Amino acid sequence: MSTSYTTIRLDCNGAIATLTIDRPESLNALSRKVLEELEQALHEVASNTEIRVLLLTGEGRAFVAGADIAEMRSLSPSEAKDFGALGSRVFRTIELMPMPVIAAINGFCLGGGCEMALSADIRIASSKAKFGQPEVGLGITPGFSGTQRLPRTIGVGKAKELIYTGRVIKAEEALAIGLVNQVVEPEELINTALELAQEIASQSPNAVRLSKEAITGIAAENTLFGLAFAHPNQQEGMSAFLEKRKPQF
């Protein structure tokens, strides 16, 4: 990981990469620069075959508090459309990463931040985290695919309630409605996320990748199931099971 970034940090430790939004002075607000660097870093991670899990988090008191309103305020309609398209493209890249993506949500997770978290495969939240799509209070709609991913994650009715009211909810409510997988104390957040990442990384990387592809398209499941049998990981995994030993992937 040799690329130098100014608004994010990308660190790699063995099979696990950690990507941190690093603008704590603005609560990690998503400017165009952040999105562009994030997109570049995601492509860098995707091209590294050694990485089996990607961890997303934010520096300081926020995961991501939203898009950069100071930058957005003066956008023309066409410029706003382009900005929304950029964010949606970046978050689609997160969603389609070849490895699982875990969001470790340490604080404010609002607007574009909530939309970014929704792009991850798994979301673990600090008990101090807060979630919401407050865009209607700014006179706009969610712009980075939140109107699409939020209903698919928590159900249409609840998503409409949160989007129409702009209400901000606490971590425990986010857990209750299925927005996050787990809530832990702030000091336990990163270790909990890393433990889960290590557990995933210890499995067959080929099978995990194919499983992720299958989840994003159920119709392809049978084909991908068959493809798994063409990879050495399948022979090793099943042989280890029958021989009552831990597989060596």
N, C-alpha and C positions, 0 to 999 in steps of 0.2 A: 504494500500500500504506500506508494511513493508520491501520489498526487498531493499538492498543497492546497488547502481550502481556507477560506477566511470566515465563513459563517457556520460551518459544520466541522465536526471531527470524525475521522474514520480510523478505527483501531481494529487490529486483527490479532487474536490470540488463539492460535491453533485453528480449530474448525469453526470458531465463533467470531464473527465480526460485530463490532458495536458502532453504530452511527448515531452521533449526538448532535442535535441542533444546538448551536452555541452562540446565541444572542441573548444572554440573560438580562441585559439592560433593557430589552424590549419584550421580555417574556417569550423570547424565541419566535416572535411574529414572523410569518412567512412572507418575505419580500420576494420580488422576482429573482434577486441574486440567490437567496436561500434555495428557492425551487430549482434554479439552474444548477447550483452546486450539488443539491440533493440528487438530481437526475444523473449527473456525471458520476457521483459516488455509487449510485445504484448499479450503473452499468459496469463500474469497476469491480464491484462485489460479484455481480452476476457472471463475470468472465473468469473469476478465480475459482477453479474447480476444487480447491482445498476447503473452501468455506461451506459448511453444512447448515448453519443457522445464522440469521441476521437479527440483531437486537437493535431496536429503535428507542431512543429516549431523548430527554431534553436537559439542558444545563440549568441549574438554579431552581427557582420556585415554580417553573412551568414545564410541562411537556411541550405544548405549543398553545399559546393563548389565542391564536387565530391568524388570519391574514393581516398584513401590514396596512392598517387603515390610513395612516398618514400617506402612504404611497398610493393607495386606492382612491382616495377622496377626489382627486382631480382627473381620473380616467374618463375618457370619452366612452360611449357605448361600444364602439368597435375595439378600443383598447381593453375595456373590461372583458369583452368576449374572449380576446386573445389571452388575457391573464387567467381567466377561468379554464380555458383549454389547456394552458400550460400546467396548472395545478392538477387538473383531471388526468392529464397524460402521465405526470409524475406518480400520482397515486395509483394509476392503473399499472405502472411499472412495478410498484411495491407489491400490488396484488398478484402479479404474474412472475415474481421473482422465482427462480428455479428451486430455491431453498425456503423453508418456513421462515416467517418473519414474526418476531415477538415484540410487541410494543410494551415497554416498561414506563407506565404513565405516572410521573412523579408530582404533578401539580395541575395547574389549569390546562384543560384539554377542551378548548372551545372553538367553534367555527371550523376553520381550516385544520385546526389541531385535532378535533374530533373526527373530521373526515380523513385525516392521515391515519389516525389510530384504527379507523374502520377498514382501512386497506390492509392492515396486518392480519396474519392468520390467527394470532392469539393476543389477548390484551390482559396484562396484569397491572393493577392500579394500587397506588399508595392510598391509604385511608384518608389522606388529605386532598386527593384529586377531586376535581370538579369538572363536569361534562355538560355540554350543551351546544345547540345550534342557534345562537342568538341573533342571526342575521336580520330577521324581520324588524328588530329594534333599530337597525341601521338603515332601514328602507330598501333592503336587498334580499335576495334569496341565497341559500347555500350555493356556492359556486364551484366546488371541487368534487362533485358527484355525491354529496351528502344526501340529496333527495332520493338517490337510488340505493346506496348501501345501507343507510340507517333503517329503512323499512325491511330490508332483507335480513337484518341482524336482530332487530327487536320487535318486528311485526309492524304492519301498516298503521294500525290505530295508534299505538304508542309513539311511533315516529311522527305521525301527523300532529299529535299533541305537543311534542317537544319542538317541532319546527314552527308550528303556528303560534305558539306562546313565547318562544325564545327562552323558555325557562332553563335555568342552570340547576343541575342535580348533583348530589354528593355521591361518593364512591359506593356506598352501601345500596343506594337506589339503583345505581348503574349495574351493580351485581344482580340485584333482584329482577331487573328487566332483561338481563342477558347481554347487556352492552359490554361487560367485561367478564373474564373467566374467573378472576380471583382478586381479592383485596387483601393487602398485607400492610403492616406498619411501615412507615417511610424508610426506616433504617434497614428493613429487610428486603426492600423492593429489588434492588439490583441483584443481590445474591439469589433471591427466589427466581428471578428471570434467568439468571445464568445457570442455575441448577436445572431448570426445565430445558434450557438450550442444550446443556450437556447431555441430558437424558435423550433428547431427540437426536443429537449428533452421534450418539452411540449406536443408533439403529442403522439398518442398511440405507445408505444415502440414495441409492437407486430406487428402492421401494418407497422411501419417503417422498422423493421427487415425483414418482409416478402417482402416488396417492394424492398429492396436492393437485396434480393435473386432473385426476379423476374427479375430485371434489368440485373443481370449477366447471366440469362438464360430465354429468352422470352418464350420458350416452356413450362416452368413450371408455367407461370403466372396464368393460369386458376386453376390449383391445389392449388396454394398458395392463390388465391382469395377465394376459397372455405374454405381453412383452417382458414382464417381470421374470418370467421363466427362461428368458434368453440371456439373463445376466448372471454372472458368477455369484452375486450376493444371494440369489435364491438357493443355489446348491449349498452354499455355506450355512445360510440361516436354517434350512431344514435339516441338514446333516447335524448341526450343532444341537438342535432340538432333540433329535432322535438319540444323539450320543450324550445327552444331558450335560452339555458344556456351554459356555458362553461363546457366541459367534464372534469371529474376527473379521469385521468388515473393513 
